[in-house]
Amino acid sequence: MSGSGSGVVVKGVVSFGEFVTWYRVTGRADSGGPVLVVVHGGPGATHDYLLPLAEFAERGCPVVHYDQIGNGGSSHVPGADPGFWTPELFLEELDNLLAQLGVADDYVLFGQSWGGMLAAAHASAAPAGLRGLVIANAPASYPLWRAEMDVLRDRLPAGVDATLRRHEAAGTTGSDEYLEAMLVFYGRHFCRLDPMPAPLMATFIETNMNPTVYHTMNGPNEFSVTGSLRDWSVIEGLPRISVPTLVISGRHDEATPAAVRPFQELIPNARWEIFEDSSHAPHFEEPERFTQVLGAFLDSVGATGARTTTLSGG
């Protein structure tokens, strides 16, 4: 790919075995230095809610968004056996994307929520081209996440958690009453803005249109993890992460301090920033501070300024 100007947007797909991964690059595709690669959450969500990060292209840092396999513009595999959907699949997809875009030798990884766990797992393999890591609003393990969900649910207004648990036990999590109670939790610990920002709503719509991955790996919602990820952890690999690491979370985040803390404690060169007025989406809830914090980190790892090399695409 080639182009000039920070406003250039290039979209396409790269092959991933018999499938394809959809990507979008914002920024000067003929520029060099570290590229910011954005790994979205879910699993089974899309890139849409992280599009505000494209603004960092204005600082001279190309930004790569992509949809993970199973959703959005990437291949949908509705008939796959549940065992198909594993963290290893998504780690392989990320490696493949980096290679096919020609950025594997010089990049910074930003992972949000489930994407933060993927990014940490990727970084623990010590890839040579990784210059920096951002882990945003992510737990270090799903057992920690599930334990903290119980804490947060106990603090909901009277009767809300009882309603949730009644429907969970009955298998009626698709009911209107359950949805109404679920939104109480989301309004406190997922995004505290009302109305919800349009890009975040777009991701919700995309996920709900094709919930195969989310329901298989996670479960019916953020706080009821009953899928194949319920015991997954990245804690063991954290001491092997050697690049500068920025950890981000919100004071009201569903990724609570107890769930996030292992990143700071076990990654040798990690710094943790807590956004006091945010929950799980500080890039919407405190956008100015978010831009300042992430921008300073990108500056510190040389991801902005003059650049000389070229991105490629498949």
N, C-alpha and C positions, 0 to 999 in steps of 0.2 A: 504494500500500500504506500501511497505517497500523498502529500498534501501540504498546505501551509496555512498558518494561522491557528490560533488556539480554538477557534470556533468550528474547525473541521470535525465532522462526524462521519465515521465510516462504519457500516454494519455489514455483517456477513456470517458465514458459518464455516467451521472447520470440521473435518471428518474425525470421528471418534469410533474406530471399529466400524460396525455396520450402522452407526448412528451419526448424528451431527450435533455440535454445540454451537448455539447462536452467540455472537459477540457484538459489542459496540465499542469503538474506540473514539474518544473525544480528545481533540488536541492536535498538536503538530506531529503528524505521523512521520515526518522527515527529520524529527529531532532525536536527540540521544539522551543518555543518562537514564536513571531508574524510571520505570513506568509504574504507575499505581494500578494494581490489579485488585478489583473489588469482588469479594466472595459473599454472596447473599445468604440469608438465613433460610429457615424452614425446619427441616428439609422439605422441599416441594414448593417453595416460594419462587419468586422471580426477582429480577434486578430492579424493577421499577422504583421501589421505595428508597433505593440508594442512589438514584439519579442525581440528587443534589451534589454528590461528590464530584460530578463532572466539572464543577466550578474550579477545581484545582488545575484544570488545563489552562486556565487563565494565568497561572503562575509558571507556565512552561512545562508542566508535568502531564504527559498524556495519561488518560484514565481509561482503563479497560473494564467494562461491565460485561457480564455474561449470564445466561440462564443455564442453570444446572440441568442435566439430562432429566427428562420426565415432565418438564414444565416450560411455559413460555414459548420462545421461539426454537428451543432445542427439541430433539426427538422425544415424542411421547411413547411410552411403552406400556399401555394399559393392561396387556395380557401377561406381563412378566410375572414369574413366580416371586412371592414375597422375598425369597432369599437372594434375588437379583439386586435388591436395593441395600447396599452396604456402604459404610464409610469408605472402604477401599475403592469402590467404584468411583466415587466422587473425587477421591484423591488422584486416581488415575486420570480422570477427566481433566482435573486442574493441571497436572503435569503435561498432558497432551496439548492443552490450550496454550500454555506457556511456550512449548516447543514450536507449535505450528504458527504462532504469532511472531516468533523470533525474539521473544523477550526473556527467555529463561536465563540469560546471562546477566541481567541487570533489571531488577524489579523490587518493588515494595508491595507487600501483601496487606490488604485491609479485609478482615473477616468480621462479620457482624452476626451475633447470636450463634446458631448452628454453624454458620460460616466462620465464626471465630474459632470454634473447636477444630474445624477442618484446617484452617490456616495454621493453628498451633501444631496439629499433627504433621502437616506438610513441613513446617519449619524445623520440627524435631529430627527430620532426616538430614538436616544440615545441607540444603541445596546450595551449590557454589554461588549462584547468581543472586540470591536473596540478600538485599541490603538493609531491610528493616521490616518490622512486623507490627501491625496494629490489631489488637484483639478487643472488639467492641461488644459490650453487653452479652458476654458469653459465660456460661459456667465451665468449670474445668472438668466436670463429670456430670452425667445424668443422675447418678445416685445422690449427689449433692443437690442438684436442681430439684429432684423430687422431694427431698427432705425439706427444702426451703419453701416449696409450694405449699406444703402442709402448714408451715408457719404463717405464710401470707394469707392463706385461706381462713385460718382461724381468726384473723384480724378483720375480715370483711364484716359489713353491717349484719346485724342480727338476722338470722334466717337464710342468708344468701348461700352460705356453704352447705347448710342442710338441704336446700333445694338442689344444689349441684350434685350432692352425693346421692340423693334420692333418685335422680334421673340416671346417674352413672351406674348405680346398682341395678336399675330396671332396664338399662340399655336404651334409654329414650333421650339420648343426648342431641337428637335432631329436633326436639320439641321447642316451641316458641318460649315456653317458660324457662327451659334450660338456657337458651340463647340469651334471654333477658338477664338472667343471673350471671352468665358468663361475661357479658359486657360490663358488669359492675367491676369485675376483676380487671378486665382489659383497660377500663378507664382509669384505674389506679396504678397499674403496674406495667402496662404495655405502651400506651400513649395517652398522656394526660391532656391533650388538646381536644377541644370540641368546637367545630367538627374535626374529624380525623383528616389529616392532610391528604390531598388527592393522590399523590404517588403511593402512599401507604394503602389507601383504599384500593388502588389499582392492583396492587400485589394481593390483597385479600380476595378480590374478585377472581384473579387469575388462579390462585390456589384453590379456591372453592369450585372453580369450573373443572378442575382436574385434581382431586384430592388424593389420588392413589399413593403418591410418595409420602405425603404428610401423614396420612392415616396409617400407612404400613410401618413407617419408621418412628413416628412420634406418637400419634394417637388423635383423639378428637379435638384437642385444643392445647394451649400452651401449658396448662397446669395439670393436665391428666395424661402423663406420658406412659402409655401402655404398649407402645410398639417395640420394634426390635432394638431401638436405641436406649431402652430404659436402664441398661447397665453399662453403657459405653462411657469411657473415660479417656482423657488425654494426659492425665497427671503424670504417668510414668515417664513420658517423653519430655516433659518440660525442662528438666535440667540440661538437656542436650541442645536447647535453643541458644545460639550464641550471638545472634544479631540484636541490635538495639530494639527494644520492644516497648510500645505504648499500650497500656491497658486502660480502657474506658468503660465506665458504668455510670448509671444514674442512681441517685439516692433512693428513689422509689422503684427501682428496676426489679423486674421479676428475676433477673440475674442478681441475686442479693450479694452483699459483701462476703458472706460465708462461702458462696458458690464461686466467687471470682478470686478470692484471696490466694489460692494456690498459684495462680499465674505470677503474682508479685513475689511470693515467697520462694518459688522454685526456678523461675527464669532468671539467670544470673544478671542480665542487664535490662531489667524491666522497671518502668515507672507507671504508677497508677493514678489516673485522674478521675475523680468522682464529680459528676455534675449534679449539683444540689437541687436543682429545680426540674430534674428530668426523671423519666422512668426508662423504658426500653428503646427510646428513639431520640436521643439528645441532639441529633443532627436536625430534627424538627423542633424540639422543645426548647433548646438553647442554641440556635443556629450560629449566633455571633461568636459565642465562646467556643463552640465546636470547631468552627473554621479557624479560630486563633490557635487552639490547642493542636489540631491536626496539622495545620500549616506550619507551626513551629517545629513539629516533629519531622515533617517532610523536608524542611530546610536543613535540619540537623543531620539527615542522612543523605544530603545532596540530591534530593529529588526535584529540585526546582532550579531555575536559572538556565544558562547557556547549555545547549545540547548538540550532539553531532552525529548520532547514528540513526539507523532506520528500522522502523517496525515493518514486519512482513505479515501477510495473511494467507490463509488457505482457502 
